Amino acid sequence: MKKNFRIYGNETHEECLRRESKEEMGMDIKTGDFIGCANRYSYLTNESKYYLSERYF
């Protein structure tokens, strides 16, 4: 199953990272400064479809 990580509402990047870490790993984390984001495009041949994935670091 594919999970999409999203920033909800007025959530900051840092809040999103902390929430996702708690949900996925059960861990409370401290975050540093936001550096940037990257886009990754992929093509699934079995679906004949392109996907865009945004990631923040």
N, CA, C and O of each residue as an XYZ file, in Angstrom:
228
protein
N       0.842     -1.185      0.000
C       0.000      0.000      0.000
C       0.886      1.246      0.000
O       1.850      1.327      0.762
N       0.565      2.192     -0.834
C       1.328      3.420     -0.967
C       0.724      4.492     -0.057
O      -0.486      4.719     -0.087
N       1.561      5.156      0.756
C       1.084      6.208      1.656
C       1.594      7.542      1.167
O       2.767      7.677      0.820
N       0.721      8.527      1.137
C       1.107      9.881      0.764
C       1.281     10.705      2.019
O       0.415     10.713      2.894
N       2.401     11.396      2.106
C       2.663     12.277      3.230
C       2.289     13.684      2.789
O       2.769     14.176      1.768
N       1.440     14.314      3.560
C       0.931     15.627      3.166
C       0.993     16.617      4.316
O       0.930     16.250      5.489
N       1.118     17.869      3.946
C       1.007     18.958      4.909
C      -0.460     19.352      4.940
O      -1.036     19.710      3.912
N      -1.055     19.287      6.108
C      -2.480     19.568      6.259
C      -2.731     21.009      6.703
O      -2.024     21.535      7.563
N      -3.748     21.640      6.107
C      -4.205     22.967      6.523
C      -3.085     23.969      6.641
O      -2.323     24.179      5.698
N      -2.986     24.586      7.799
C      -1.951     25.599      8.055
C      -0.733     25.001      8.741
O       0.054     25.730      9.343
N      -0.566     23.691      8.659
C       0.538     22.994      9.295
C       1.866     23.433      8.671
O       1.968     23.566      7.451
N       2.874     23.654      9.504
C       4.205     24.001      8.991
C       4.934     22.725      8.587
O       4.503     21.623      8.926
N       6.041     22.876      7.861
C       6.860     21.722      7.487
C       7.331     20.979      8.737
O       7.327     19.748      8.775
N       7.734     21.730      9.749
C       8.226     21.130     10.983
C       7.124     20.354     11.696
O       7.358     19.250     12.187
N       5.924     20.927     11.755
C       4.791     20.240     12.388
C       4.444     18.959     11.629
O       4.136     17.935     12.238
N       4.495     19.021     10.303
C       4.224     17.842      9.476
C       5.245     16.738      9.757
O       4.871     15.576      9.916
N       6.510     17.088      9.818
C       7.562     16.114     10.081
C       7.383     15.468     11.447
O       7.525     14.252     11.582
N       7.071     16.275     12.465
C       6.855     15.723     13.804
C       5.640     14.803     13.833
O       5.685     13.735     14.443
N       4.540     15.217     13.169
C       3.318     14.412     13.150
C       3.552     13.091     12.426
O       3.171     12.032     12.927
N       4.178     13.147     11.248
C       4.434     11.934     10.484
C       5.369     10.984     11.237
O       5.175      9.769     11.195
N       6.376     11.523     11.923
C       7.289     10.687     12.702
C       6.553      9.981     13.830
O       6.816      8.813     14.117
N       5.633     10.692     14.465
C       4.830     10.097     15.538
C       3.906      9.019     14.976
O       3.786      7.941     15.558
N       3.247      9.305     13.842
C       2.315      8.346     13.244
C       3.020      7.102     12.722
O       2.557      5.987     12.962
N       4.126      7.273     12.017
C       4.781      6.165     11.329
C       5.749      5.378     12.206
O       5.876      4.162     12.060
N       6.439      6.079     13.126
C       7.453      5.400     13.930
C       7.135      5.391     15.420
O       7.807      4.715     16.199
N       6.107      6.145     15.817
C       5.778      6.235     17.234
C       6.801      7.024     18.028
O       6.935      6.838     19.237
N       7.534      7.917     17.340
C       8.610      8.668     17.988
C       8.319     10.166     17.996
O       7.841     10.723     17.008
N       8.612     10.804     19.121
C       8.595     12.261     19.197
C       9.996     12.731     18.824
O      10.983     12.247     19.378
N      10.087     13.676     17.883
C      11.398     14.142     17.417
C      11.508     15.655     17.555
O      10.506     16.362     17.669
N      12.741     16.131     17.542
C      13.023     17.562     17.469
C      13.424     17.854     16.031
O      14.078     17.033     15.387
N      13.037     19.012     15.528
C      13.369     19.367     14.154
C      14.334     20.538     14.114
O      14.356     21.383     15.008
N      15.128     20.566     13.058
C      16.032     21.680     12.817
C      15.392     22.656     11.849
O      14.177     22.645     11.654
N      16.208     23.491     11.249
C      15.720     24.477     10.293
C      15.280     23.808      8.990
O      15.859     22.807      8.570
N      14.258     24.368      8.362
C      13.786     23.898      7.064
C      14.824     24.267      6.016
O      15.269     25.413      5.955
N      15.216     23.292      5.182
C      16.227     23.529      4.161
C      15.586     23.767      2.799
O      15.945     24.718      2.105
N      14.644     22.916      2.410
C      14.023     23.061      1.099
C      13.139     21.882      0.765
O      12.801     21.073      1.628
N      12.768     21.796     -0.501
C      11.942     20.679     -0.942
C      12.438     20.207     -2.313
O      13.144     20.926     -3.021
N      12.050     18.987     -2.661
C      12.442     18.408     -3.942
C      11.243     17.706     -4.549
O      10.407     17.145     -3.840
N      11.171     17.744     -5.868
C      10.121     17.039     -6.598
C      10.730     15.850     -7.321
O      11.802     15.943     -7.918
N      10.027     14.742     -7.254
C      10.468     13.532     -7.952
C       9.333     13.061     -8.842
O       8.215     12.838     -8.378
N       9.624     12.914    -10.099
C       8.638     12.431    -11.055
C       8.938     10.965    -11.366
O      10.094     10.582    -11.544
N       7.899     10.165    -11.427
C       8.074      8.764    -11.785
C       6.960      8.335    -12.731
O       5.880      8.924    -12.766
N       7.252      7.316    -13.476
C       6.286      6.787    -14.438
C       6.091      5.311    -14.163
O       7.056      4.547    -14.149
N       4.844      4.903    -13.945
C       4.533      3.496    -13.724
C       4.038      2.898    -15.034
O       2.962      3.237    -15.526
N       4.841      2.009    -15.582
C       4.491      1.428    -16.881
C       3.226      0.582    -16.819
O       2.460      0.536    -17.781
N       3.003     -0.090    -15.682
C       1.810     -0.930    -15.595
C       0.521     -0.112    -15.509
O      -0.561     -0.623    -15.801
N       0.635      1.169    -15.105
C      -0.529      2.056    -15.053
C      -0.526      3.075    -16.190
O      -1.518      3.771    -16.407
N       0.584      3.161    -16.912
C       0.771      4.172    -17.957
C       0.452      5.570    -17.419
O      -0.291      6.338    -18.029
N       1.037      5.870    -16.262
C       0.710      7.118    -15.572
C       1.954      7.707    -14.909
O       2.802      6.979    -14.395
N       2.049      9.047    -14.930
C       3.119      9.774    -14.255
C       2.660     10.189    -12.862
O       1.486     10.490    -12.645
N       3.601     10.202    -11.924
C       3.321     10.643    -10.564
C       4.350     11.683    -10.146
O       5.514     11.613    -10.540
N       3.913     12.642     -9.350
C       4.790     13.641     -8.766
C       4.795     13.442     -7.263
O       3.742     13.389     -6.629
N       5.998     13.331     -6.695
C       6.158     13.214     -5.250
C       6.946     14.407     -4.756
O       8.056     14.651     -5.230
N       6.400     15.153     -3.815
C       7.119     16.264     -3.193
C       7.705     15.782     -1.875
O       7.035     15.088     -1.110
N       8.941     16.143     -1.613
C       9.592     15.789     -0.352
C      10.234     17.035      0.238
O      10.759     17.885     -0.482
N      10.184     17.125      1.534
C      10.728     18.283      2.259
C      11.881     17.830      3.139
O      11.834     16.760      3.745
N      12.923     18.664      3.200
C      14.078     18.336      4.028
C      14.647     19.596      4.645
O      15.630     19.533      5.382
